[in-house]
Amino acid sequence: MPPGLTSTTKTQPVLVKRQCLTRATAIALAISVIAAAGSKPAIAQTSNISKADNPILVLFDSSGSMWGKLPGNTSPKFALARRALTENLRQVTTQRPSGLVIFGQSCTTASLTVPVQRQNTDRLFAPVKSLNPRGKGPLARALETATQTVSANATADVIVVHDGADNCQRDTCAIADTISRTHPNVRFHLLSIGLTENDKRQTRCIAQKTGGKVFEAEDAPSIAFAVSQLIANLKSAGPANQIGVALDKPQLVKPKQPKQTDTSNDGAGPSRIIATAHLGPGGSQITAPINWSINPADSGSAKPGTVAHTTTSAKLTKRLPAGRYIVYASSGGVKARQTVTVPERGAIRAKLAFTASQLTFQTPGATFSDGMSVTLKPPKAAEGQDTLTFTRMTAPILLPPGEYQLISRMGSLTKQTPLEVKAGSAQLVTPFDGYGLLQIRMANADGKRPSTPLDVIIEADAPDEPSGRRPVSRSASAFSKHILPAATYYVTVTVGGRATTQQIAVPANSRVQRSFKLQAATLKAVVKMEPNGYSVRSGTPVVFSVEDLQKKADREVAWSSELRPRFHLNPGRYLITARVGAHNVKASQTIEINPAQTRTVELQAAAAEISLKLEGQTVGRPTNRLWEVRNTDGDIIWRTNALRPNGLLAPGTYVVRCVTNQRILEGRFTVEAGTAQTIALVAE
């Protein structure tokens, strides 16, 4: 028991309702109550949406894994997704009706929480603001609910926000295949947050079979960017995304080997081989590491077929007994060999010629460790040659001649260009030719690097967009790097819900650095429980939210599920609220924050620890129990099918009901702050 609570008390409410039911009737009643999701009666899941309405339906995952966090932010996944959708979806919901389905907690829970109608995004996602994700993620059930919401001949877009595959042992690919036949004009788009490769394989078929697209986010900044791309897709109504299309089978080009006659003997020193590799006969020496191997050519030097020496270096030097040897050199897909005779004394010098080109990559100030990768797809005639991908590079590479496809990637940016590799040449390749590197740095007023959660968005001019701009890159880091086509951009930094914008020109093949100075203050928050001031114990869910009182709309600017969060905010007036537990316990306070100030706010929350149980005669198997707690206004505060549930409730008077397979029991009880109470319903 947490400190400050009184000793456990037991109250026995008066049995105000007793009703004998048949087993079938009781079970039917329990199932109907379980299906009612949320704190209000469930809205009917079937509506007659016509083809002309062209609605947007959001399926939002409320399984327990949505409490997880992604790199780049301390907020849970569901909060990041809600925020990004609220900000961006309004671009299309002003012209099209929209609705919200929340699925999760159990394998049968998926309900139309917000009916399909014309509405703003704040209203659409209001239920997600107080969401308490838990339990399983019935993705298959959510897909079925979507088809029950729109008619078979309707044209609609369904946005599926999820962080995993269906974990209720159902085949979502088979369901998507059925939907493609029964609802041919309904497209399902996936906003996949932090999925494993296995989950991606299990869910991509949903979009593929229904003509939708997949937008994958691996970290916090990429959620907002993925949503912006999703919205752009809804506005353009482009064709379905082809995901998982296999590359053409690579083939190997077998180069003709020139005659290797370039050898010399200096006659001085011990018997040895000195070998170098060159770009063609008489060409420049290759400086990249080469894989060398020396094999005896006859029994005069050693047993034929054995390996005398192997090494990897730009130049080969090896002492050997006199005799004939075969020197092999290879790198990547190119090879060369030469037979040499090692003299009794002195060095035999061999120059092996490669029919290849040496490629060196350069970038505008960025390195491969910054997140860039380069893929070289070989010519179709190159039978057996592998597709090469590089994420780090410390030396040039060698390639056989031919026409390659150069695929450059950095973050969500991909550029594909043809690359002609010429034999005997040393080529300098710029993966993002015509692009520049933009580096954005943030600093506090004292010059120190902030730990502030930031939102950096880079936009380009887009005359066809309602806002006149189109987002091209995004980050939540205090120091971010962006590879961009040469152009002028609008860079907007948002902290604490307020934005600062600079217009920055990025020239081709160059690096541009810009700094933003922040006036953010630090707000530390903690919840204490009344009346004795003890801290919330570990394991109890706590959600903090901060609203900017100077804004007229979209006031929420920060969110955290940590017990002792830190918020970095601009100066101004804020309302900070903490919700403790899974029910109705919360505390709020209005505060004023000055520039560069560090302030600690202690919120006082009043609650009691409540346990519910049945006593008396046998009331049926425990698995058939359904508990429900309502306040005096009739709102459902707590619903569970646990055998003996416990949780926190705010002070007040409540009505508790327990439905079993034999009867319904009800009682009334009063909660006092700082106590631990056991509420027992007695079966007579």
DAVENSUL-V638274 format. One record per pair of residues at least 24 apart in sequence whose C-alpha atoms are under 8 Angstrom apart, sorted by the first residue. I is the first residue (numbers start at 1). J is the second residue. D is the distance in Angstrom with one decimal. If there is no record, write none. Layout:
I_J_D, I_J_D
//
This chain:
1_676_8.0, 2_534_7.6, 2_537_7.2, 3_534_6.3, 4_531_7.6, 4_532_5.3, 4_533_7.6, 4_534_6.6, 4_674_6.3, 4_675_7.9, 5_608_7.9, 5_674_4.9, 5_675_4.7, 5_676_6.0, 6_674_6.8, 6_675_5.0, 6_676_6.2, 7_675_7.4, 7_676_6.7, 8_675_7.5, 8_676_5.2, 8_677_5.7, 8_678_7.0, 9_676_6.7, 9_677_5.1, 9_678_6.1, 10_677_6.1, 10_678_4.9, 10_679_6.2, 10_680_7.1, 11_669_7.8, 11_677_7.5, 11_678_6.5, 11_679_5.5, 11_680_6.3, 12_679_6.6, 12_680_5.4, 12_681_6.4, 12_682_7.1, 13_667_5.0, 13_668_5.8, 13_669_6.6, 13_679_7.6, 13_680_7.1, 13_681_6.5, 13_682_7.9, 14_667_5.9, 14_668_7.4, 15_665_6.7, 15_666_6.0, 15_667_5.7, 15_681_7.3, 15_682_7.2, 16_665_7.6, 16_666_5.9, 16_667_6.2, 17_664_7.1, 17_665_6.0, 17_666_5.8, 18_663_6.6, 18_664_5.8, 18_665_5.8, 18_666_7.7, 19_663_5.3, 19_664_5.8, 19_665_7.8, 20_662_6.0, 20_663_5.0, 20_664_7.6, 21_661_7.5, 21_662_5.4, 21_663_5.7, 22_661_7.7, 22_662_6.6, 23_661_5.5, 23_662_6.3, 26_659_7.6, 26_660_6.9, 26_661_5.0, 26_662_6.4, 26_663_7.2, 27_624_7.6, 27_660_8.0, 27_661_5.9, 30_624_7.8, 30_626_6.7, 30_659_6.6, 30_660_7.7, 34_626_7.9, 35_108_7.9, 35_109_6.7, 37_109_7.4, 37_111_6.9, 39_635_6.4, 39_636_4.8, 39_637_6.3, 39_638_8.0, 40_635_6.7, 40_636_6.6, 42_111_7.0, 42_112_7.5, 42_113_7.0, 43_111_7.4, 43_112_6.1, 43_113_6.4, 43_114_7.8, 43_115_7.5, 44_112_6.9, 45_111_6.3, 45_112_5.3, 45_145_6.9, 45_148_6.4, 45_149_5.7, 46_148_5.1, 46_149_4.5, 46_150_7.2, 47_148_7.4, 47_149_5.2, 47_150_6.3, 47_151_7.6, 48_149_7.3, 48_150_6.2, 48_151_5.9, 49_149_7.4, 49_150_5.1, 49_151_5.7, 49_154_6.5, 50_150_7.6, 50_151_6.7, 50_153_7.3, 50_154_5.3, 50_155_7.7, 51_151_7.9, 51_153_6.0, 51_154_3.7, 51_155_4.9, 51_156_7.7, 52_154_7.3, 52_155_7.2, 53_96_7.0, 53_97_6.9, 53_154_7.8, 53_155_7.5, 54_96_6.5, 54_97_7.3, 54_154_7.0, 54_155_5.0, 54_156_4.8, 54_157_7.5, 55_96_5.6, 55_97_4.8, 55_98_5.5, 55_99_7.9, 55_116_7.3, 55_155_7.3, 55_156_5.0, 55_157_6.5, 56_93_7.7, 56_96_6.9, 56_97_6.3, 56_98_4.6, 56_99_6.6, 56_156_5.9, 56_157_4.9, 56_158_5.8, 56_159_7.4, 57_98_5.5, 57_99_4.9, 57_100_5.8, 57_101_7.4, 57_116_7.4, 57_146_7.4, 57_156_7.6, 57_157_6.4, 57_158_4.7, 57_159_6.2, 58_98_7.7, 58_99_6.3, 58_100_4.9, 58_101_6.1, 58_158_5.8, 58_159_4.7, 58_160_6.0, 58_161_7.3, 59_100_6.1, 59_101_4.7, 59_102_5.9, 59_103_7.1, 59_142_6.7, 59_146_7.8, 59_158_7.2, 59_159_6.0, 59_160_4.7, 59_161_6.0, 60_100_7.3, 60_101_6.1, 60_102_4.9, 60_103_6.2, 60_160_6.4, 60_161_5.0, 60_162_6.6, 61_102_6.2, 61_103_5.4, 61_104_6.0, 61_137_6.6, 61_139_7.9, 61_160_8.0, 61_161_5.9, 61_162_5.1, 61_163_7.5, 62_102_6.5, 62_103_5.7, 62_104_4.7, 62_105_6.9, 62_131_7.3, 62_132_7.3, 62_133_4.4, 62_134_6.5, 62_137_7.1, 63_103_7.4, 63_104_4.6, 63_105_5.5, 63_133_5.0, 63_134_4.7, 63_135_5.1, 63_136_5.1, 63_137_4.9, 64_104_8.0, 64_105_7.3, 64_133_4.8, 64_134_3.5, 64_135_5.0, 64_136_6.7, 64_137_8.0, 65_133_7.5, 65_134_7.2, 65_163_7.4, 66_133_6.3, 66_163_6.8, 67_133_6.6, 70_194_7.3, 70_218_7.3, 70_219_5.0, 70_220_5.4, 71_219_5.0, 71_220_5.9, 72_219_6.3, 72_220_5.2, 72_221_6.6, 72_476_6.1, 72_477_6.9, 73_220_5.8, 73_453_6.7, 73_476_7.4, 74_560_6.7, 75_559_6.2, 75_560_5.3, 75_561_6.8, 76_560_7.5, 76_561_7.3, 77_193_7.6, 77_220_8.0, 79_129_7.6, 79_559_7.5, 80_220_7.2, 80_223_7.3, 80_224_7.9, 81_161_7.7, 81_223_6.7, 81_224_7.6, 82_125_6.9, 82_128_6.9, 82_129_7.8, 84_223_7.2, 84_224_5.2, 84_227_6.5, 85_121_7.9, 85_224_8.0, 85_227_6.6, 86_121_5.2, 86_122_6.4, 86_125_6.9, 87_121_7.8, 88_227_7.1, 88_228_6.4, 88_231_6.9, 89_121_6.7, 89_231_6.5, 90_120_6.5, 90_121_5.8, 91_231_7.6, 92_231_7.5, 92_234_7.7, 92_235_6.9, 93_118_7.0, 93_119_7.0, 93_120_6.7, 93_121_7.3, 94_118_7.1, 94_119_7.3, 94_120_7.1, 98_124_7.5, 99_124_6.6, 100_124_6.6, 100_125_7.5, 101_142_7.4, 101_145_7.8, 101_146_7.7, 102_142_7.9, 103_137_6.8, 103_138_6.6, 103_139_7.4, 103_141_7.8, 103_142_6.0, 104_133_7.4, 104_134_7.0, 104_135_6.4, 104_136_5.5, 104_137_4.7, 104_138_5.9, 105_133_7.2, 105_134_5.2, 105_135_3.8, 105_136_5.0, 105_137_6.7, 106_135_6.0, 106_136_5.4, 106_137_7.2, 106_138_7.0, 107_136_6.4, 107_137_6.9, 107_138_4.9, 107_141_7.4, 107_168_5.8, 108_138_6.9, 108_141_6.6, 109_138_7.2, 109_141_7.5, 110_138_7.6, 110_141_6.4, 110_142_5.5, 110_145_6.7, 111_142_8.0, 111_145_7.0, 112_145_7.7, 112_149_7.8, 122_554_7.5, 132_582_6.7, 136_167_6.6, 136_168_7.4, 137_164_7.8, 137_165_7.8, 137_166_5.9, 137_167_6.0, 137_168_7.3, 138_166_5.4, 138_167_6.4, 138_168_5.9, 139_165_6.8, 139_166_4.7, 139_167_7.8, 139_172_7.4, 140_166_6.2, 140_170_6.4, 140_171_7.1, 140_172_5.3, 140_175_7.1, 143_175_7.6, 143_176_7.8, 144_175_7.8, 147_179_7.4, 147_183_7.3, 151_183_7.7, 152_182_6.0, 152_183_4.8, 152_184_7.8, 153_183_6.3, 153_184_7.5, 153_185_7.0, 154_183_7.3, 154_185_6.4, 154_186_7.0, 155_185_4.8, 155_186_5.4, 156_185_6.6, 156_186_4.7, 156_187_6.4, 157_186_5.8, 157_187_5.0, 157_188_6.1, 157_189_7.3, 157_234_7.8, 158_186_7.2, 158_187_6.0, 158_188_4.7, 158_189_6.0, 159_188_6.0, 159_189_4.9, 159_190_6.0, 159_191_7.0, 160_188_6.9, 160_189_6.1, 160_190_4.8, 160_191_5.9, 160_192_7.9, 161_190_6.3, 161_191_4.9, 161_192_6.4, 161_193_7.6, 162_190_7.6, 162_191_6.5, 162_192_5.5, 162_193_6.2, 163_192_5.7, 163_193_4.7, 163_194_6.0, 163_195_5.7, 164_192_7.5, 164_193_7.7, 164_194_7.9, 164_195_5.6, 164_196_7.6, 164_199_5.8, 164_200_7.9, 165_199_5.1, 165_200_7.6, 165_202_6.4, 165_203_6.1, 172_202_7.7, 172_203_7.0, 172_206_6.9, 173_202_7.4, 173_203_7.1, 173_205_5.6, 173_206_5.9, 173_209_8.0, 176_205_7.4, 176_206_5.2, 176_209_6.2, 176_210_6.7, 177_206_7.9, 177_209_5.9, 177_210_7.5, 179_210_7.3, 180_209_6.3, 180_210_5.2, 184_210_7.3, 186_210_6.8, 187_211_5.5, 187_212_4.9, 188_212_4.9, 188_213_7.3, 189_213_4.9, 189_214_5.8, 189_215_7.7, 189_230_8.0, 190_214_4.7, 190_215_6.0, 190_216_7.8, 191_215_5.0, 191_216_6.0, 191_217_7.5, 191_226_7.4, 191_227_7.4, 192_216_4.8, 192_217_6.2, 193_217_4.9, 193_218_6.2, 193_219_7.9, 193_223_7.3, 194_218_4.7, 194_219_6.9, 204_243_7.5, 207_240_7.9, 207_241_8.0, 208_240_7.1, 208_241_7.1, 208_242_7.1, 208_243_7.3, 211_239_7.3, 211_240_4.6, 211_241_7.4, 212_239_7.9, 212_240_5.1, 212_241_6.6, 213_240_5.9, 213_241_4.9, 213_242_8.0, 214_241_7.3, 214_243_7.9, 220_476_7.5, 221_455_7.8, 221_474_6.1, 221_475_5.0, 221_476_5.6, 222_474_7.2, 222_475_7.6, 224_474_7.6, 225_471_7.7, 225_472_8.0, 225_473_6.9, 225_474_6.3, 228_471_7.2, 248_380_7.4, 249_380_7.4, 249_383_8.0, 250_377_7.4, 250_378_6.1, 250_379_7.0, 250_380_5.9, 250_381_7.7, 250_382_6.1, 250_383_5.9, 250_384_5.9, 250_385_5.5, 250_386_6.0, 250_387_6.6, 251_378_7.0, 251_379_6.8, 251_380_5.6, 251_381_5.3, 251_382_3.1, 251_383_2.3, 251_384_4.3, 251_385_4.9, 251_386_7.5, 252_378_7.8, 252_379_7.8, 252_381_6.4, 252_382_2.8, 252_383_3.4, 252_384_4.6, 252_385_4.2, 252_386_7.9, 253_379_7.9, 253_381_6.3, 253_382_4.0, 253_383_6.3, 253_385_7.4, 253_400_7.0, 253_401_8.0, 253_402_7.9, 254_382_7.5, 255_334_7.9, 255_355_6.3, 255_400_7.0, 256_355_7.2, 257_336_6.9, 257_353_7.9, 257_354_7.5, 257_355_6.8, 258_353_7.1, 258_355_7.8, 260_337_7.8, 260_338_5.9, 260_351_7.6, 260_352_6.5, 260_353_7.1, 262_350_6.1, 262_351_5.6, 262_352_7.6, 263_340_7.9, 263_348_6.8, 263_349_5.3, 263_350_4.5, 263_351_6.4, 264_348_5.7, 264_349_5.1, 264_350_6.9, 265_343_8.0, 265_346_6.6, 265_347_5.5, 265_348_4.6, 265_349_6.1, 266_346_5.8, 266_347_5.9, 266_348_7.1, 267_343_7.8, 267_345_5.8, 267_346_3.9, 267_347_6.4, 268_345_6.3, 268_346_4.1, 268_347_6.8, 269_345_6.2, 269_346_4.8, 269_347_7.1, 270_319_7.2, 270_344_7.8, 270_345_5.2, 270_346_5.3, 270_347_7.1, 271_319_5.9, 271_320_6.0, 271_321_6.4, 271_322_6.4, 271_342_6.4, 271_343_5.9, 271_344_5.7, 271_345_4.6, 271_346_4.9, 271_347_5.6, 271_348_7.9, 272_317_7.1, 272_318_5.4, 272_319_4.0, 272_320_5.2, 272_321_7.6, 272_342_6.4, 272_343_7.9, 272_345_8.0, 272_346_6.6, 272_347_4.8, 272_348_6.4, 273_316_7.4, 273_317_5.6, 273_318_5.3, 273_319_6.4, 273_320_7.2, 273_342_6.8, 273_347_5.6, 273_348_5.1, 273_349_6.2, 273_350_7.6, 274_315_7.5, 274_316_5.5, 274_317_4.5, 274_318_6.7, 274_347_6.6, 274_348_6.2, 274_349_4.8, 274_350_6.3, 275_315_6.1, 275_316_4.9, 275_317_6.6, 275_349_5.7, 275_350_4.7, 275_351_5.8, 275_352_7.3, 276_314_7.1, 276_315_5.1, 276_316_6.4, 276_350_6.5, 276_351_5.1, 276_352_6.2, 277_314_7.6, 277_315_7.5, 277_329_7.6, 277_351_5.8, 277_352_4.8, 277_353_5.9, 277_354_7.0, 278_351_6.8, 278_352_6.1, 278_353_4.9, 278_354_6.0, 279_353_5.8, 279_354_5.3, 279_355_6.6, 279_356_6.3, 279_357_6.7, 279_358_7.7, 279_423_7.4, 279_424_4.5, 279_425_6.7, 280_353_4.6, 280_354_5.2, 280_355_5.6, 280_356_7.3, 280_423_7.4, 280_424_5.0, 281_352_7.8, 281_353_5.2, 281_354_7.8, 282_353_7.8, 283_353_7.7, 283_424_6.7, 286_314_7.0, 286_358_7.5, 287_314_5.5, 287_396_7.9, 288_313_7.7, 288_314_5.6, 288_395_5.7, 288_396_5.7, 288_397_6.8, 289_313_4.5, 289_314_4.4, 289_315_7.9, 289_331_7.8, 289_395_7.7, 290_314_5.4, 290_315_7.6, 290_329_6.4, 290_330_6.0, 290_331_5.6, 291_329_5.6, 291_330_5.2, 291_331_6.1, 292_316_7.1, 292_327_7.2, 292_328_5.7, 292_329_4.8, 292_330_6.8, 293_327_6.0, 293_328_5.1, 293_329_6.6, 294_325_6.6, 294_326_5.8, 294_327_4.7, 294_328_6.3, 295_325_5.6, 295_326_5.2, 295_327_6.6, 296_323_7.9, 296_324_6.3, 296_325_4.4, 296_326_6.2, 297_324_5.3, 297_325_4.6, 297_326_5.8, 297_339_7.6, 298_323_7.9, 298_324_6.4, 298_325_7.5, 300_324_7.5, 301_325_7.8, 331_397_7.8, 331_398_6.3, 332_397_7.4, 332_398_6.3, 332_399_6.7, 333_385_6.8, 333_398_7.5, 333_399_6.2, 333_400_6.5, 334_398_7.0, 334_399_6.4, 334_400_5.9, 354_424_7.6, 355_400_6.5, 355_401_7.4, 355_423_5.5, 355_424_6.4, 356_398_6.3, 356_399_5.4, 356_400_4.5, 356_401_5.7, 356_422_7.1, 356_423_4.6, 356_424_5.7, 356_425_7.5, 357_398_5.6, 357_399_5.5, 357_400_6.5, 357_401_6.7, 357_421_6.3, 357_422_5.9, 357_423_5.1, 357_424_5.4, 357_425_4.9, 357_426_5.7, 357_427_7.1, 358_396_6.3, 358_397_5.6, 358_398_4.7, 358_399_6.7, 358_424_7.9, 358_425_6.4, 358_426_4.7, 358_427_6.1, 359_396_5.4, 359_397_5.3, 359_398_6.2, 359_399_7.6, 359_426_6.1, 359_427_4.9, 359_428_6.0, 359_429_6.8, 360_395_7.4, 360_396_4.7, 360_397_6.8, 360_426_7.8, 360_427_6.3, 360_428_5.0, 360_429_6.0, 361_396_7.4, 361_428_6.0, 361_429_4.9, 361_430_5.8, 361_431_7.1, 362_428_7.1, 362_429_6.2, 362_430_5.1, 362_431_7.3, 363_430_5.8, 363_431_6.8, 363_432_7.0, 363_509_7.5, 364_435_7.7, 364_436_5.8, 364_437_5.7, 364_509_5.1, 364_510_5.1, 364_511_5.9, 365_437_6.5, 365_510_7.1, 365_511_5.8, 366_437_6.9, 367_392_8.0, 368_392_5.0, 368_393_6.8, 370_481_7.9, 371_410_5.7, 371_411_6.8, 372_408_7.4, 372_409_5.6, 372_410_4.4, 372_411_7.4, 373_408_6.0, 373_409_5.2, 373_410_6.4, 374_406_7.1, 374_407_5.8, 374_408_4.6, 374_409_6.3, 374_431_7.3, 375_406_6.0, 375_407_5.0, 375_408_6.4, 376_404_6.4, 376_405_5.8, 376_406_5.0, 376_407_6.4, 377_404_5.6, 377_405_5.0, 377_406_6.6, 377_407_7.8, 378_402_7.7, 378_403_7.2, 378_404_5.0, 378_405_6.8, 379_403_5.5, 379_404_5.4, 379_405_7.8, 406_431_7.4, 407_431_7.8, 408_432_6.9, 410_483_7.4, 432_483_7.9, 432_509_8.0, 433_508_7.5, 433_509_6.5, 434_485_6.1, 434_486_6.2, 434_508_4.7, 434_509_5.8, 435_483_6.5, 435_484_5.2, 435_485_4.1, 435_486_5.2, 435_507_7.4, 435_508_4.9, 435_509_5.5, 435_510_7.7, 436_483_5.7, 436_484_5.4, 436_485_6.2, 436_486_5.9, 436_506_5.9, 436_507_5.9, 436_508_4.9, 436_509_4.8, 436_510_4.9, 436_511_5.8, 436_512_7.7, 437_481_6.8, 437_482_5.7, 437_483_4.8, 437_484_6.4, 437_506_7.4, 437_509_7.6, 437_510_6.2, 437_511_4.6, 437_512_6.2, 438_481_5.7, 438_482_5.1, 438_483_6.5, 438_484_7.3, 438_506_6.9, 438_511_6.0, 438_512_4.9, 438_513_6.0, 438_514_7.8, 439_479_7.2, 439_480_5.8, 439_481_4.6, 439_482_6.5, 439_511_7.5, 439_512_6.1, 439_513_4.7, 439_514_6.3, 440_478_7.6, 440_479_5.6, 440_480_5.3, 440_481_6.5, 440_513_6.1, 440_514_5.2, 440_515_5.9, 440_516_7.7, 441_478_5.9, 441_479_4.6, 441_480_6.8, 441_513_7.7, 441_514_6.3, 441_515_4.7, 441_516_6.3, 442_478_5.1, 442_479_6.4, 442_515_5.8, 442_516_4.9, 442_517_6.0, 442_518_7.0, 443_478_7.7, 443_515_7.4, 443_516_6.3, 443_517_4.9, 443_518_6.0, 444_517_5.6, 444_518_4.8, 444_519_6.2, 444_520_7.0, 444_596_8.0, 445_517_6.2, 445_518_5.8, 445_519_5.7, 445_520_8.0, 445_596_7.0, 447_517_7.8, 449_478_7.0, 450_478_6.6, 451_478_7.4, 452_478_7.6, 452_495_7.5, 452_567_7.4, 452_568_5.3, 453_477_7.5, 453_495_7.0, 453_568_7.0, 454_478_7.0, 454_493_7.1, 454_494_6.0, 454_495_5.3, 455_493_5.8, 455_494_5.1, 455_495_6.6, 456_491_7.1, 456_492_5.8, 456_493_4.6, 456_494_6.4, 457_491_6.0, 457_492_5.4, 457_493_6.6, 458_489_6.5, 458_490_5.7, 458_491_4.6, 458_492_6.4, 459_489_5.7, 459_490_5.1, 459_491_6.5, 460_487_8.0, 460_488_7.1, 460_489_5.1, 460_490_6.4, 461_489_7.4, 495_520_7.5, 495_568_7.3, 495_569_6.4, 495_570_6.9, 496_520_7.7, 496_557_5.6, 496_558_6.9, 496_568_6.3, 496_569_4.2, 496_570_5.4, 497_548_7.4, 497_555_7.9, 497_556_7.7, 497_557_4.8, 497_558_7.8, 497_569_7.7, 497_570_7.9, 498_570_7.1, 519_570_6.3, 519_571_7.5, 519_595_5.6, 519_596_5.8, 520_568_5.8, 520_569_5.0, 520_570_4.5, 520_571_6.7, 520_595_6.1, 520_596_5.6, 520_597_7.9, 521_568_5.5, 521_569_5.2, 521_570_6.0, 521_571_6.6, 521_593_6.9, 521_594_6.8, 521_595_5.6, 521_596_4.3, 521_597_4.7, 521_598_5.9, 522_566_6.7, 522_567_5.7, 522_568_4.6, 522_569_6.4, 522_596_7.2, 522_597_6.2, 522_598_4.6, 522_599_6.3, 523_566_5.6, 523_567_4.9, 523_568_6.2, 523_569_7.3, 523_598_5.9, 523_599_5.0, 523_600_5.8, 523_601_7.3, 524_564_7.0, 524_565_6.0, 524_566_4.6, 524_567_6.4, 524_598_7.6, 524_599_6.1, 524_600_4.5, 524_601_6.1, 525_564_5.7, 525_565_5.8, 525_566_6.6, 525_600_5.7, 525_601_4.9, 525_602_6.0, 525_603_7.5, 526_563_6.7, 526_564_5.2, 526_565_7.4, 526_600_7.9, 526_601_6.5, 526_602_5.1, 526_603_6.2, 527_563_7.8, 527_578_7.2, 527_602_5.8, 527_603_4.8, 527_604_6.0, 527_605_6.8, 528_602_6.8, 528_603_6.1, 528_604_5.1, 528_605_6.2, 529_604_5.7, 529_605_4.9, 529_606_5.7, 529_607_7.0, 529_674_7.6, 530_604_6.1, 530_605_5.8, 530_606_4.8, 530_607_7.1, 530_673_6.6, 530_674_6.2, 531_606_7.0, 531_673_6.8, 531_674_5.9, 532_674_7.3, 533_604_7.7, 536_563_7.7, 540_580_7.2, 540_581_5.8, 541_580_6.1, 541_581_5.1, 541_582_7.0, 542_578_6.7, 542_579_5.6, 542_580_4.6, 542_581_6.1, 543_578_5.6, 543_579_5.2, 543_580_6.7, 544_576_7.1, 544_577_5.6, 544_578_4.4, 544_579_6.5, 545_576_5.8, 545_577_5.4, 545_578_6.6, 546_574_6.5, 546_575_5.7, 546_576_4.5, 546_577_6.5, 547_574_5.5, 547_575_5.1, 547_576_6.4, 548_572_7.6, 548_573_6.4, 548_574_4.7, 548_575_6.7, 549_573_5.7, 549_574_5.3, 549_575_6.7, 550_574_7.9, 570_595_7.0, 571_595_5.2, 578_603_7.5, 580_648_7.9, 581_647_7.2, 581_648_6.1, 582_647_7.7, 582_648_7.7, 583_637_6.0, 583_638_6.3, 583_648_7.0, 583_649_6.6, 584_637_6.7, 584_649_6.1, 584_650_6.1, 585_648_7.0, 585_649_5.9, 585_650_5.0, 586_650_7.9, 606_650_6.0, 606_651_6.8, 606_673_5.4, 606_674_7.1, 607_648_6.1, 607_649_5.4, 607_650_4.5, 607_651_5.9, 607_671_8.0, 607_672_7.3, 607_673_4.8, 607_674_6.1, 607_675_7.8, 608_648_5.6, 608_649_5.6, 608_650_6.5, 608_651_7.0, 608_671_6.5, 608_672_6.3, 608_673_5.1, 608_674_5.3, 608_675_5.0, 608_676_5.7, 608_677_7.3, 609_646_7.1, 609_647_5.7, 609_648_4.7, 609_649_6.7, 609_674_7.8, 609_675_6.4, 609_676_4.6, 609_677_6.2, 610_646_5.4, 610_647_5.4, 610_648_5.9, 610_649_6.9, 610_676_6.0, 610_677_5.0, 610_678_5.8, 610_679_7.1, 611_644_6.9, 611_645_5.8, 611_646_4.2, 611_647_6.7, 611_676_8.0, 611_677_6.3, 611_678_4.6, 611_679_6.0, 612_644_5.6, 612_645_5.5, 612_646_6.3, 612_678_5.9, 612_679_4.9, 612_680_6.0, 612_681_7.9, 613_643_7.6, 613_644_5.3, 613_645_7.4, 613_678_7.4, 613_679_6.4, 613_680_4.9, 613_681_6.4, 614_680_5.5, 614_681_5.0, 614_682_5.9, 614_683_7.3, 615_680_6.4, 615_681_6.1, 615_682_4.7, 615_683_6.1, 616_682_5.3, 616_683_4.8, 616_684_6.2, 617_683_5.6, 617_684_6.3, 618_683_7.7, 619_660_6.6, 619_661_7.5, 619_662_6.4, 619_663_7.4, 619_683_7.1, 620_660_6.3, 620_661_5.8, 620_662_6.4, 621_660_7.9, 621_661_7.6, 624_659_7.7, 624_660_5.4, 624_661_5.9, 625_658_6.6, 625_659_5.6, 625_660_4.7, 625_661_7.4, 626_658_5.5, 626_659_5.1, 626_660_6.6, 627_656_7.3, 627_657_5.8, 627_658_4.5, 627_659_6.6, 628_656_5.8, 628_657_5.2, 628_658_6.4, 629_654_6.6, 629_655_5.7, 629_656_4.5, 629_657_6.4, 630_654_5.7, 630_655_5.3, 630_656_6.5, 631_655_6.4
//
